[in-house]
């Protein structure tokens, strides 16, 4: 894995790359909350075998990327495009897990033909999603965090500074995944919060405000993957998205939780190879 810093003139974006620069498919990973832009470690070997090169970047306030107090989900599109340019990539696919899902969809909605395919795993729907009870089914701590975000950055920052890990957010299947290869999530989450909660504050505020785009404007082939037992982002969020994105496929994974849904990762890569055009 190669780590790079991109100077945008207004700050630094830390981005990472893994795989052959000449691979036929480039995919940009959008990390969850909290996290950093390291592409998904347990999938790298399979990705290389399938001809997928990964890029990823830390969102503002995480890792090595300069914090901002005005992040919007739509801003991920320009940041992803800048990283792709720096990496010498043409067209690319986008893949996001959890809070990365909305950011991946932003790229698909706003970057036109440059995005060849989009994947959202355990991803959120917009806060103002018509007809969706947005908080229904969320574990209490997660709902409280996002309700606090509605009240602004001050209360949210205080909450996150004092917040402890709540194991009940995960299902037994999630805990088993964390005890295995998907313990990878522990490392990226720790790296994302090593300097404090600034990245989480930025993300949470973005989720509960206008995203800056309409998911219905996504025209690229889109895969939505969600566990039926997800306690962090309920399945209803992906169902809502699936009804509005014209070329969306929805994979509901019985018994899977927020993290254990990643056991479908290699199947997801197969879908990506089938649906993403090779980059120019």
KEMI-300800 format. One record per residue (C-alpha): x, y, z. Coordinates in steps of 0.25 Angstrom, whole numbers, padded with zeros to 4 digits, always signed. Layout:
XYZ/...
END
This chain:
+0000+0000+0000/+0005+0014-0004/+0001+0026+0004/+0001+0040-0003/-0002+0054+0001/-0009+0063-0009/-0008+0078-0007/-0021+0084-0012/-0017+0099-0009/-0027+0099+0003/-0022+0087+0010/-0016+0073+0009/-0024+0060+0005/-0017+0047+0009/-0020+0036-0001/-0015+0022-0003/-0013+0013-0014/-0012-0003-0015/-0010-0011-0027/-0005-0010-0042/-0007+0004-0048/-0009-0003-0061/-0021-0012-0056/-0033-0011-0064/-0042-0006-0053/-0039+0005-0043/-0049+0006-0031/-0049+0017-0021/-0052+0012-0006/-0060+0021+0003/-0058+0018+0017/-0068+0017+0028/-0070+0026+0041/-0060+0026+0047/-0049+0021+0038/-0038+0025+0028/-0037+0022+0013/-0029+0010+0013/-0035+0000+0003/-0042-0012+0009/-0030-0021+0013/-0037-0035+0013/-0041-0032-0001/-0028-0028-0007/-0023-0042-0011/-0036-0045-0018/-0036-0031-0025/-0022-0033-0030/-0026-0046-0036/-0038-0040-0043/-0031-0028-0048/-0036-0017-0039/-0027-0006-0034/-0031+0001-0022/-0030+0016-0018/-0036+0022-0005/-0035+0035+0003/-0037+0040+0017/-0049+0049+0018/-0047+0063+0025/-0043+0061+0040/-0038+0047+0038/-0024+0042+0037/-0016+0052+0029/-0027+0060+0022/-0029+0074+0027/-0041+0076+0035/-0053+0085+0030/-0065+0091+0037/-0074+0091+0025/-0073+0077+0019/-0085+0072+0010/-0087+0058+0005/-0086+0064-0009/-0072+0069-0007/-0067+0054-0008/-0069+0055-0023/-0058+0066-0025/-0049+0060-0015/-0050+0046-0022/-0048+0053-0035/-0035+0060-0030/-0030+0047-0025/-0033+0039-0038/-0026+0050-0046/-0014+0050-0036/-0013+0034-0038/-0014+0035-0053/-0027+0028-0054/-0038+0031-0064/-0052+0025-0061/-0054+0018-0048/-0064+0010-0040/-0067+0014-0025/-0070+0006-0013/-0074+0010+0000/-0077+0004+0013/-0087+0010+0024/-0084+0025+0024/-0076+0023+0011/-0088+0018+0004/-0094+0032+0002/-0081+0038-0002/-0079+0027-0013/-0093+0030-0018/-0090+0045-0018/-0078+0042-0028/-0088+0033-0037/-0098+0044-0037/-0089+0056-0039/-0077+0051-0048/-0085+0046-0060/-0078+0035-0069/-0065+0036-0061/-0072+0027-0050/-0074+0013-0057/-0081+0006-0045/-0085+0008-0031/-0086-0001-0019/-0092+0003-0005/-0091-0007+0006/-0099-0004+0019/-0101+0010+0014/-0110+0021+0019/-0121+0028+0011/-0123+0043+0012/-0128+0049+0025/-0140+0055+0018/-0143+0042+0010/-0158+0043+0007/-0166+0032+0014/-0154+0026+0022/-0154+0026+0037/-0140+0029+0037/-0136+0025+0051/-0146+0013+0052/-0138+0000+0056/-0125+0008+0059/-0118+0004+0072/-0121+0014+0083/-0106+0020+0084/-0105+0022+0069/-0119+0029+0068/-0115+0038+0080/-0102+0042+0073/-0109+0046+0060/-0120+0053+0067/-0109+0061+0074/-0103+0064+0061/-0116+0071+0057/-0113+0081+0068/-0100+0085+0063/-0085+0082+0064/-0083+0087+0078/-0092+0077+0085/-0088+0066+0076/-0073+0068+0079/-0075+0068+0094/-0083+0055+0092/-0073+0048+0083/-0062+0052+0093/-0069+0045+0104/-0075+0033+0096/-0070+0019+0099/-0070+0007+0090/-0084+0000+0091/-0083-0014+0087/-0098-0015+0086/-0097-0008+0073/-0092-0021+0066/-0099-0034+0065/-0092-0047+0069/-0089-0049+0054/-0082-0035+0054/-0074-0039+0066/-0070-0052+0060/-0066-0044+0047/-0057-0035+0056/-0051-0047+0062/-0047-0052+0048/-0041-0045+0036/-0051-0033+0037/-0044-0029+0050/-0037-0020+0039/-0049-0010+0043/-0043-0009+0057/-0030-0003+0051/-0036+0007+0042/-0046+0012+0052/-0035+0014+0062/-0026+0021+0052/-0038+0030+0049/-0040+0034+0063/-0025+0035+0067/-0026+0050+0067/-0040+0052+0072/-0054+0052+0067/-0053+0063+0057/-0055+0054+0045/-0067+0047+0052/-0073+0061+0055/-0071+0065+0040/-0078+0052+0035/-0090+0052+0045/-0093+0067+0042/-0093+0063+0027/-0102+0051+0028/-0113+0059+0035/-0113+0071+0026/-0115+0073+0011/-0106+0063+0003/-0105+0073-0009/-0110+0063-0019/-0122+0054-0022/-0119+0039-0021/-0129+0037-0032/-0119+0044-0042/-0110+0032-0041/-0110+0026-0055/-0098+0016-0053/-0100+0001-0050/-0102+0001-0035/-0101-0010-0025/-0107-0008-0011/-0103-0019-0001/-0110-0019+0013/-0111-0029+0025/-0125-0032+0030/-0120-0031+0044/-0112-0018+0043/-0114-0010+0056/-0106+0002+0051/-0112+0006+0038/-0125-0002+0037/-0128-0010+0024/-0140+0000+0021/-0129+0010+0016/-0124+0002+0005/-0138-0002+0001/-0142+0012+0000/-0130+0015-0009/-0133+0003-0018/-0147+0008-0021/-0141+0021-0026/-0128+0018-0033/-0131+0013-0047/-0121+0003-0049/-0120-0002-0035/-0119-0017-0030/-0121-0020-0016/-0115-0032-0009/-0121-0034+0005/-0113-0043+0013/-0121-0051+0023/-0115-0051+0037/-0104-0042+0034/-0101-0029+0042/-0094-0016+0039/-0080-0022+0038/-0083-0037+0035/-0089-0033+0022/-0075-0031+0017/-0074-0046+0016/-0080-0044+0002/-0068-0036-0002/-0063-0046-0012/-0076-0047-0019/-0077-0032-0019/-0064-0031-0026/-0069-0041-0036/-0081-0032-0039/-0072-0020-0040/-0064-0027-0051/-0076-0030-0058/-0082-0016-0058/-0071-0006-0057/-0065-0002-0071/-0049-0003-0071/-0043+0010-0069/-0038+0019-0080/
END
